[in-house]
Amino acid sequence: MEQKRPRPANRPSRRPEIVRAAIDLLSVQLPDAISVGDIATQAGMTPAAFYYHFPSKDELINEIVSGFAADWVDEITQRMGKVAKAEDIPALVSAMLSWLDDHEKPATVFFVTSVAATEKAEETRRQTRNALYSVALEAVRRVWPAGSAAEVGVAGVALVILIEVSSRSRLQMDESYRGLGPVRFRNAAGALARALVPVPAG
């Protein structure tokens, strides 16, 4: 009877190393300026090792975008759930900007460098925005029960857009962010968020 040859041990996955290397590069360069070879070198491996884990650079970008999107939605959902009154909304915006400070590189890939890089990444961004609209509508409805459906809807959508635009402004260090500085920028974003929902009389 022929003896079975032992199966080779599974190679440990190096996907996390590739993802981290790509995030490091993509946080400072556009995807078109980065090759698979660049990512492999950054990760300390060969292009062949890259292709063992990912079929293409686009698939890697999609994974980075979807991974950040899941974390972003989870974080905002948790914080929106704690909004108990209209006065809590400015602190929510400030908290999300603080959260970005700790997740700056993947956030930059999501909000800045990977925009329009792949169709799937764009679909992920659309789905993320729609998920956050639902969360924001629930929070605004909770703190503004007297608001009409239209008013609550507009305020919820505007809140999500404000968080997104403020995040992009902070990550790009654009003119408004540089001109105001971190503290005044957060205060201004909070004031805009606060104006979206009226404080109940009395």
BAPA-707184 format. One line per 8 residues: their letters; for each residue x, y, z of C-alpha. Coordinates in nm, 2 decimals. Each point is the difference from the previous one (the first is absolute). Layout:
REM residues N
a = X:Y:Z ~ ...;
***
This chain:
REM residues 202
meqkrprp = 0.00:0.00:0.00 ~ 0.14:0.34:-0.10 ~ 0.07:0.23:0.29 ~ -0.15:0.34:-0.03 ~ 0.25:0.28:-0.01 ~ -0.04:0.26:0.28 ~ -0.17:0.32:-0.11 ~ 0.21:0.31:0.02;
anrpsrrp = -0.09:0.24:0.28 ~ -0.22:0.29:-0.10 ~ 0.19:0.31:-0.07 ~ -0.09:0.27:0.26 ~ -0.20:0.28:-0.16 ~ 0.19:0.33:-0.05 ~ -0.31:0.19:-0.10 ~ 0.01:0.23:0.30;
eivraaid = 0.36:0.10:-0.09 ~ -0.10:0.07:-0.35 ~ -0.30:0.21:0.11 ~ 0.22:0.20:0.24 ~ 0.26:0.06:-0.26 ~ -0.26:0.11:-0.25 ~ -0.16:0.24:0.25 ~ 0.34:0.15:0.07;
llsvqlpd = 0.05:0.07:-0.37 ~ -0.36:0.10:-0.09 ~ -0.02:0.24:0.29 ~ 0.25:0.22:-0.18 ~ -0.04:-0.09:-0.37 ~ -0.27:-0.06:-0.25 ~ -0.06:-0.36:-0.11 ~ 0.12:0.06:-0.35;
aisvgdia = 0.34:0.10:0.13 ~ 0.04:-0.32:0.19 ~ 0.08:-0.34:-0.15 ~ -0.04:-0.35:0.13 ~ 0.38:-0.01:0.01 ~ 0.00:0.31:0.23 ~ -0.24:-0.16:0.24 ~ 0.19:-0.33:0.00;
tqagmtpa = 0.32:0.19:0.07 ~ -0.16:0.20:0.28 ~ -0.13:-0.33:0.15 ~ 0.34:-0.17:-0.03 ~ -0.10:-0.26:-0.25 ~ -0.01:-0.08:-0.37 ~ -0.27:0.09:-0.25 ~ -0.07:-0.38:-0.03;
afyyhfps = -0.07:0.00:0.38 ~ -0.24:0.29:-0.05 ~ -0.19:-0.19:-0.27 ~ -0.02:-0.30:0.22 ~ -0.23:0.20:0.23 ~ -0.16:0.25:-0.23 ~ -0.10:-0.04:-0.37 ~ 0.06:0.37:-0.07;
kdelinei = 0.07:0.34:0.15 ~ -0.36:0.10:-0.05 ~ -0.11:-0.29:0.22 ~ 0.24:0.11:0.27 ~ -0.14:0.36:-0.02 ~ -0.35:-0.14:0.03 ~ 0.09:-0.19:0.31 ~ 0.16:0.30:0.16;
vsgfaadw = -0.31:0.22:-0.08 ~ -0.25:-0.26:0.13 ~ 0.20:-0.06:0.31 ~ 0.01:0.37:0.09 ~ -0.36:0.04:-0.09 ~ -0.11:-0.27:0.24 ~ 0.20:0.17:0.28 ~ -0.13:0.34:-0.09;
vdeitqrm = -0.37:-0.11:0.00 ~ 0.05:-0.19:0.33 ~ 0.16:0.30:0.17 ~ -0.26:0.26:-0.11 ~ -0.29:-0.24:0.07 ~ 0.12:-0.04:0.36 ~ 0.05:0.37:0.05 ~ -0.33:0.09:-0.17;
gkvakaed = -0.17:-0.24:0.24 ~ 0.13:0.20:0.30 ~ -0.15:0.33:-0.13 ~ -0.28:0.07:0.24 ~ -0.06:0.37:-0.06 ~ 0.06:0.26:-0.27 ~ 0.29:0.15:0.20 ~ 0.19:-0.33:-0.03;
ipalvsam = 0.04:0.03:-0.38 ~ 0.30:0.24:-0.01 ~ 0.20:-0.24:0.23 ~ -0.09:-0.28:-0.24 ~ 0.17:0.18:-0.29 ~ 0.30:0.09:0.21 ~ 0.03:-0.36:0.12 ~ 0.00:-0.14:-0.35;
lswlddhe = 0.28:0.25:-0.10 ~ 0.20:-0.12:0.30 ~ -0.06:-0.36:-0.10 ~ 0.14:0.08:-0.35 ~ 0.32:0.12:0.17 ~ 0.06:-0.36:0.12 ~ -0.10:-0.15:-0.34 ~ 0.16:0.26:-0.23;
kpatvffv = 0.16:-0.22:-0.26 ~ -0.29:-0.23:-0.08 ~ -0.24:0.29:0.02 ~ 0.21:0.19:-0.25 ~ -0.01:-0.29:-0.24 ~ -0.38:-0.02:0.04 ~ -0.09:0.37:-0.02 ~ 0.28:0.13:-0.22;
tsvaatek = 0.24:-0.21:-0.20 ~ -0.22:-0.29:-0.11 ~ -0.30:0.20:-0.11 ~ -0.10:-0.12:-0.35 ~ 0.28:-0.26:0.01 ~ -0.24:-0.29:-0.06 ~ -0.37:-0.05:-0.06 ~ -0.03:-0.23:0.30;
aeetrrqt = 0.16:0.25:0.23 ~ -0.24:0.26:-0.12 ~ -0.29:-0.23:0.07 ~ 0.13:-0.06:0.35 ~ 0.01:0.37:0.06 ~ -0.36:0.04:-0.12 ~ -0.11:-0.29:0.22 ~ 0.19:0.15:0.29;
rnalysva = -0.17:0.34:-0.05 ~ -0.34:-0.15:-0.02 ~ 0.05:-0.21:0.32 ~ 0.11:0.32:0.18 ~ -0.31:0.19:-0.13 ~ -0.22:-0.26:0.17 ~ 0.20:0.03:0.33 ~ -0.01:0.38:-0.01;
leavrrvw = -0.37:0.01:-0.07 ~ -0.07:-0.21:0.30 ~ 0.22:0.22:0.22 ~ -0.16:0.32:-0.13 ~ -0.35:-0.14:0.04 ~ 0.08:-0.09:0.36 ~ 0.12:0.35:0.10 ~ -0.25:0.19:-0.22;
pagsaaev = -0.33:-0.17:0.04 ~ -0.19:0.31:-0.10 ~ 0.18:0.01:-0.34 ~ -0.19:-0.10:-0.31 ~ 0.11:-0.29:-0.20 ~ 0.15:0.23:-0.26 ~ 0.18:0.21:0.26 ~ 0.14:-0.30:0.17;
gvagvalv = 0.10:-0.15:-0.33 ~ 0.19:0.31:-0.11 ~ 0.17:0.04:0.33 ~ 0.11:-0.36:0.01 ~ 0.14:0.01:-0.36 ~ 0.17:0.33:0.07 ~ 0.16:-0.13:0.32 ~ 0.16:-0.29:-0.19;
ilievssr = 0.12:0.22:-0.28 ~ 0.14:0.25:0.26 ~ 0.20:-0.28:0.17 ~ 0.13:-0.13:-0.34 ~ 0.10:0.34:-0.13 ~ 0.16:0.10:0.33 ~ 0.19:-0.33:0.01 ~ 0.13:0.05:-0.36;
srlqmdes = 0.10:0.36:0.08 ~ 0.19:-0.11:0.31 ~ 0.18:-0.29:-0.18 ~ 0.09:0.22:-0.30 ~ 0.11:0.28:0.22 ~ -0.19:0.23:-0.24 ~ -0.01:0.38:0.01 ~ -0.30:0.02:0.25;
yrglgpvr = 0.17:-0.25:0.24 ~ 0.34:0.18:-0.02 ~ -0.16:0.34:0.03 ~ -0.20:-0.08:0.30 ~ 0.23:-0.24:0.17 ~ -0.11:-0.33:0.17 ~ -0.19:0.15:0.30 ~ -0.19:0.28:-0.19;
frnaagal = -0.07:-0.24:-0.28 ~ -0.16:-0.25:0.24 ~ -0.20:0.27:0.17 ~ -0.12:0.13:-0.34 ~ -0.10:-0.35:-0.11 ~ -0.18:-0.05:0.33 ~ -0.18:0.33:-0.03 ~ -0.12:-0.10:-0.35;
aralvpvp = -0.12:-0.34:0.13 ~ -0.17:0.17:0.29 ~ -0.20:0.23:-0.23 ~ -0.15:-0.30:-0.18 ~ -0.23:-0.09:0.29 ~ -0.19:0.26:0.22 ~ 0.01:-0.02:0.37 ~ -0.35:-0.07:0.14;
ag = -0.16:0.30:0.16 ~ -0.02:0.01:0.37;
***
